[in-house]
Structure formats: structure tokens, C-alpha cells
Amino acid sequence: MAKFDIDVMARILLALLQGPMGRTALFMRTKLNYPRFMQYLEYLKERGLVVERDGAVRLTERGLEVAKALDKALSELL
């Protein structure tokens, strides 16, 4: 199993907290190479946090809860 960086997952989830976005726009925010970005995207899909629909990546209901909790935790720490 590949190792995944929580920082990258946080960037993806927090970016999507602002609303759905295309795969390319989301990829640009991760600062990863494309194959590695796709591994992260699949990882988040498998865990039910994001879906791809109508040409955009979106948070699921569970993903929204996780992203909001992450945003709150980070704002309290920083």
C-alpha cells in the first residue's frame, strides 16, 4: 500500500470545501505529478470522501463533514 501525506489530502479536501472543481484545477493545487495526484484522488474516493460527477470533483456528505472538521481544527491551531 502506498503511503499518503495528510498535508496533500488536507489541501484537496479544503480546496473542495470552497466548491466543486475540475480535476485539472484541483491537480494544480496539490503540487504533485499527475499520476501521484490520481492515486490521492482514488484513495479519497475509496474512502467515500469525494466523487467525480458532471466533470467536477465534489465532496460527499461524509467528505464535507471531514473537511469542515479539518478546517475548524486547523483554524484553532493556527
C-alpha positions as CSV (number, residue, x, y, z in Angstrom):
1,M,0.0,0.0,0.0
2,A,1.3,3.4,-0.9
3,K,1.9,6.0,1.8
4,F,-0.3,9.1,1.7
5,D,0.6,12.5,3.1
6,I,-2.1,14.1,5.3
7,D,-1.0,17.5,4.1
8,V,-1.9,16.7,0.5
9,M,-5.2,15.2,1.5
10,A,-6.0,18.3,3.6
11,R,-5.2,20.6,0.6
12,I,-7.6,18.6,-1.6
13,L,-10.4,18.5,0.9
14,L,-10.0,22.1,1.9
15,A,-9.9,23.2,-1.7
16,L,-13.2,21.3,-2.4
17,L,-14.7,22.9,0.7
18,Q,-14.9,26.0,-1.5
19,G,-17.0,24.1,-4.0
20,P,-16.6,21.5,-6.8
21,M,-13.8,21.9,-9.2
22,G,-12.4,20.3,-12.3
23,R,-9.8,17.6,-11.9
24,T,-7.1,19.8,-13.6
25,A,-7.7,22.8,-11.3
26,L,-7.6,20.5,-8.2
27,F,-4.4,18.8,-9.6
28,M,-2.7,22.2,-9.8
29,R,-3.3,22.9,-6.1
30,T,-1.7,19.7,-5.0
31,K,1.8,20.4,-6.5
32,L,2.1,16.7,-7.3
33,N,2.8,14.9,-10.6
34,Y,-0.4,13.8,-12.3
35,P,-0.1,10.0,-11.6
36,R,0.5,10.6,-7.9
37,F,-2.4,13.1,-7.8
38,M,-4.6,10.4,-9.3
39,Q,-3.6,8.0,-6.5
40,Y,-4.7,10.5,-3.9
41,L,-8.0,11.1,-5.7
42,E,-8.7,7.4,-5.9
43,Y,-7.7,7.0,-2.2
44,L,-10.2,9.7,-1.2
45,K,-12.9,8.2,-3.5
46,E,-12.4,4.7,-2.0
47,R,-13.0,6.2,1.5
48,G,-16.2,7.9,0.4
49,L,-14.9,11.5,0.8
50,V,-15.0,12.6,-2.8
51,V,-16.9,11.8,-6.0
52,E,-16.5,12.8,-9.6
53,R,-19.7,13.9,-11.3
54,D,-20.5,16.1,-14.2
55,G,-16.9,16.8,-14.9
56,A,-16.1,18.0,-11.4
57,V,-14.7,16.6,-8.2
58,R,-17.0,17.1,-5.3
59,L,-17.1,16.4,-1.6
60,T,-19.5,13.7,-0.5
61,E,-21.6,14.3,2.6
62,R,-19.0,12.5,4.7
63,G,-16.2,14.4,2.9
64,L,-17.9,17.7,3.7
65,E,-18.1,16.7,7.4
66,V,-14.4,15.7,7.4
67,A,-13.3,18.9,5.5
68,K,-15.3,21.1,7.9
69,A,-13.8,19.4,11.0
70,L,-10.3,19.7,9.5
71,D,-10.8,23.4,8.7
72,K,-12.0,24.0,12.3
73,A,-9.1,22.1,13.8
74,L,-6.6,24.0,11.7
75,S,-8.1,27.3,12.4
76,E,-7.9,26.6,16.2
77,L,-4.2,25.5,15.8
78,L,-3.0,28.3,13.6
